[in-house]
Amino acid sequence: MKYAGLALILLCGLTLVSCTRQQRQLQDVAKVDDQTLTLEAIYRQLDTTNGISEMQVRMFARQWVNSELLFQEAKRLGLDNSDAVRKNLEDAKRQLTINALLEKEIFNDSPQSVSKEEVAIYFRNHQEEFILRNDIVYISLAVFSSREPAAAFREAALQGDGWDAAVVALQDPKNASASLITKTDSIFYTQATLFPSKLWKVASALGTNEVSFPVRTSAGYFVLLSLGSYLRGAVPPVEFVDGAIRGRLVMQKRQQRFAEYVDALRKKHTVEINLSGTFTDHDSLSKFGE
């Protein structure tokens, strides 16, 4: 009975907290005449992933008040019904509607929709466009809080089934002494992107598939696996430019799809373009790209 009473008290407390939170979100933060800004409205428009501060709320409220004052004054002067505003609204609606159509019919793919074969063919035919401007290294790495587990991991990576098996062993819940801080797998780095900076000297000196000794840094002890290194002026592996190629191919496909789509629409409609009398001479016509 005592526990039931305690549970009821806790439930009431949680309910009170929930209700208080809802009331806070619904409370009026600012008001201009009969127009009200609530905390809930602010939450809907701001990124609340990491919470929002009182300063953010104050700034939003101040901007909202200024905007509302200007809007109400514009309405008082009848500007909301002016020809210029109506024209801008029509133009905005037209463009938003076209954008919605393009998103539905043309831009509905992603770089992931490009196959590996397409990437390989494009790379083979355009290698000269991807010549490296900087040296790069292709590495995996693991970071430990102390030297002993880092050294043990290196020994495991050099024996048995290699680096991947050693990483799997690290992630075993039974391996409580691993002291692993973080790891990355198969990442390209330049000297400017590899941190801490002292790692570059180690990474660039490793041979392919060679594992480094633990490297002490302020962030922990790093163990590196070299998957390859490439000098400035060389052709990189296709993996290095995979994202860029996928982006190019997606754009090409969209451009082609757009042209085909517009051509199909032309066949459904009667289209006339009459430029006679629009320009007085050929120079004027060529000036506009006709």
Residue, then its C-alpha position, 0 to 999 in steps of 0.5 A: m500500500k505504501y508503494a502504491g501511494l508513492a507511485l501515485i505521488l510520482l505519477c502526479g508529480l510527472t503529470l504536473v511537470s508535463c502540464t507545466r511544460q505544456q503551459r510554458q510552451l503555450q504561454d504568450v511570449a509577445k503580443v501586438d494588438d490581437q496578434t500573439l506569439t507563443l513559446e510553442a510557435i518559437y519552438r516550431q521555428l527554431d532548432t531545439t535539438n540542443g535546447i534553446s536559450e533565453m537569449q534566443v527567445r528574446m531575440f526571436a520575440r524582438q524580431w517578431v514584434n518588429s515584423e508584426l508592427l511593420f506588417q500591421e502598418a503596411k495593412r493599415l496603408g492598404l499595401d497588402n492589396s496593392d498591385a505590386v504585392r499581388k504581382n509578387l505573390e503570384d510570381a512567388k506562387r508560380q515559382l513555388t509550384i514549378n519547384a514542387l513539380l520539379e522536385k516530384e518529376i525531375f529531382n527525385d533521385s540522389p547520388q546513391s541512385v548512381s551505380k558503381e559501374e556508372v562511377a567507374i566508367y565516368f572515372r575511366n573517361h575523365q581521369e585527367e580531371f581528378i589529378l591530385r592537387n595535394d598528397i593524400v593518405y588512405i587510412s583506418l585508425a583507432v584511438f586509445s586512452s593509454r599506451e598498453p591497450a593501443a600496443a595490444f591492439r597493434e599486435a592483434a592487428l599484425q597477427g591472426d585475421g588482421w586489422d578488421a578482426a582486431v577491431v571486432a574484438l575491441q567491440d566485444p562487450k567482454n573486452a572491458s580493458a580495450s580503452l578504445i576512444t574512437k575509430t574510423d575506417s577507410i578515410f582519405y586525408t590530406q595534411a590539412t585534414l588529418f589531426p593531430s598534425k603529427l599524425w601526417k608524418v607517420a601516415s605518409a611514411l607507412g607502406t600499404n597495409e602497414v600498421s603504425f606503432p602507437v602515436r602519443t597525442s593530446a587526444g590519445y594514442f593513435v594506431l594507424l593502418s595505411l591503405g595507400s598513399y598518393l602524391r600530388g599530380a597522381v591519379p587518385p583511386v576512384e574511391f577518393v572521387d566517388g562522391a564528386i562523380r556521383g554528384r556530376l552524374v546526378m546533375q547530368k541525369r537531371q538535365q537530360r530528364f528536364a530536357e526530355y520532360v519539357d520536350a514532352l510537355r511541348k508536344k501536349h501544348t500549342v507553343e508559339i514564339n514570335l519575335s518579328g518586330t521585337f528587335t530592329d536589327h540583328d545586332s540587337l537580336s544577337k545581344f540577347g543570345e537569340 
